[in-house]
Amino acid sequence: MKKIDIKLGRGRAFGSGGHETTRSCLNIIESIDLQGKTVLDFGCGTGILSLACALKGASKVIAVDNEPEAVLNTMENIRLNSFDSVIFPVLGDISTVSGIRYDVIIANLYWDILMHYCQEILHSTMKGGLILLSGIEIGRDFDIKSRFIPYCEISCIEYLEEFATILLRRNSP
């Protein structure tokens, strides 16, 4: 597998690549075709997953987070990696960037937040699009699968030490 080379500033937002959920998301991002795709990174933290998507050829990445410091950190990292014309940071949550259907949605968040925003995530994903969910405590993956499975097919699941990462394909509007 090819290594993704990303420069990160010294901000304090979540997502330096050291946590198992971030590493798992990066591994899956590396394996999917993002060329020309529109991506939503919901809960972007440092923007590391947005940057990986841009490096993989995504045409537009919306990086949204409800923490002002995370958005500022993402902005710095976009500048460090020269992706100003591809990645667009936004302060807010998924409702702030609703009205657009994305080819890929990435949400590396706690399981209860994923449950809360399930309908918004589904509504914002194109039919046939991908949804990459992580931050799901092992044991809670059943809840997440139960909520998303009526509308998606599981493409892959990675069980980590404490968390699970699930890649889904949207199959109905």
C-alpha positions in Angstrom: 0.0 0.0 0.0 1.3 3.5 -0.9 2.0 5.8 2.0 0.1 9.1 2.0 2.5 12.0 2.7 0.7 14.8 4.6 2.1 17.8 6.5 0.4 18.8 9.7 0.7 21.9 11.8 1.0 21.9 15.6 -2.7 22.5 16.3 -4.6 20.7 19.0 -7.5 19.4 17.0 -8.2 15.6 16.9 -6.7 13.6 14.0 -2.9 13.5 13.8 -2.9 10.0 12.3 -1.8 8.3 15.5 -5.2 7.2 16.7 -6.4 3.8 15.5 -9.6 5.2 13.9 -7.7 7.8 11.9 -5.2 5.2 10.7 -8.1 2.9 9.7 -9.8 5.6 7.8 -6.5 6.5 6.0 -6.1 2.8 5.0 -9.6 2.7 3.5 -9.2 6.0 1.8 -6.1 4.7 0.2 -8.0 1.8 -1.2 -10.9 3.7 -2.8 -11.2 5.6 -6.1 -11.7 9.3 -5.2 -10.6 10.7 -8.6 -13.0 13.6 -9.4 -15.3 12.9 -6.5 -17.0 15.3 -4.1 -16.3 14.4 -0.4 -17.7 15.6 2.9 -15.3 15.2 5.9 -17.8 15.5 8.8 -15.9 16.2 12.0 -12.7 17.1 10.2 -10.5 17.8 13.2 -7.0 18.6 11.7 -8.3 17.9 8.2 -6.0 14.9 7.8 -8.7 12.8 6.1 -9.7 15.7 3.9 -6.0 16.1 2.8 -5.8 12.3 2.1 -8.9 12.6 -0.1 -7.4 15.6 -2.0 -4.2 13.7 -2.5 -6.2 10.8 -3.9 -7.7 13.1 -6.5 -11.0 14.3 -5.0 -12.2 17.3 -6.9 -13.9 19.0 -3.9 -13.7 18.3 -0.2 -15.9 20.1 2.3 -14.3 19.8 5.8 -16.8 20.6 8.5 -16.3 20.7 12.2 -18.2 22.4 15.1 -15.0 23.4 16.9 -13.5 26.7 15.8 -10.0 25.6 16.7 -10.4 22.5 14.5 -11.5 24.6 11.5 -8.5 27.0 12.1 -6.2 24.0 12.3 -7.7 22.5 9.1 -7.2 25.8 7.3 -3.5 25.8 8.4 -3.0 22.3 7.2 -4.7 23.0 3.8 -2.2 25.9 3.3 0.8 23.7 4.3 -0.3 21.1 1.7 -1.4 23.6 -1.0 -4.9 22.4 -1.3 -6.7 25.8 -1.1 -8.6 25.2 -4.3 -9.8 21.7 -3.4 -10.6 21.7 0.4 -13.1 24.1 1.9 -13.3 24.3 5.7 -16.7 25.1 7.3 -17.6 25.8 10.9 -20.8 24.0 11.8 -22.3 20.5 11.5 -23.7 18.5 8.6 -26.8 20.7 8.5 -24.5 23.6 7.7 -23.5 22.0 4.4 -26.8 20.2 3.6 -28.4 20.6 0.2 -25.5 18.9 -1.6 -25.2 15.2 -2.3 -21.7 13.9 -1.9 -20.0 11.0 -3.6 -18.3 10.1 -0.3 -19.0 11.1 3.3 -16.4 10.4 6.0 -17.4 10.7 9.6 -14.8 9.7 12.2 -16.9 10.5 15.2 -18.2 8.8 18.4 -20.9 6.2 17.7 -23.6 8.3 19.5 -22.9 11.3 17.2 -23.1 9.0 14.2 -26.5 7.7 15.4 -27.7 11.2 15.9 -26.8 12.3 12.4 -27.6 9.1 10.6 -30.5 10.5 8.5 -28.5 13.7 7.5 -25.6 11.5 6.5 -27.8 9.2 4.4 -29.7 12.1 2.8 -26.4 13.8 1.9 -24.9 10.8 0.2 -25.6 10.1 -3.5 -27.1 6.8 -4.5 -24.1 4.5 -5.0 -22.0 6.8 -2.9 -19.7 5.7 -0.1 -20.0 6.4 3.6 -17.0 5.8 5.8 -17.8 5.7 9.5 -15.3 5.3 12.3 -15.0 6.0 16.0 -17.5 3.2 16.7 -16.7 1.5 19.9 -16.7 -2.3 19.5 -20.0 -3.5 20.8 -21.8 -0.4 19.4 -21.1 -1.4 15.8 -24.4 -3.4 15.8 -26.4 -0.2 16.6 -24.7 1.6 13.7 -25.2 -1.3 11.3 -28.8 -1.6 12.3 -29.4 2.1 11.6 -27.6 2.3 8.2 -28.2 -1.2 6.7 -31.8 -0.6 5.5 -30.2 2.0 3.1 -26.7 0.7 2.5 -24.6 -2.3 1.8 -21.5 -3.0 3.9 -18.4 -2.9 1.7 -16.0 -3.6 4.5 -15.6 -3.6 8.3 -12.3 -3.3 10.1 -12.3 -4.3 13.8 -9.5 -2.5 15.6 -8.3 -2.7 19.2 -11.2 -0.7 20.7 -13.1 0.6 17.7 -14.6 -0.4 14.4 -14.5 1.3 11.0 -17.3 0.6 8.5 -17.4 1.4 4.8 -20.9 1.4 3.4 -22.3 1.9 -0.1 -25.6 3.9 -0.4 -28.2 1.8 -2.2 -31.4 3.7 -2.0 -32.4 7.4 -2.1 
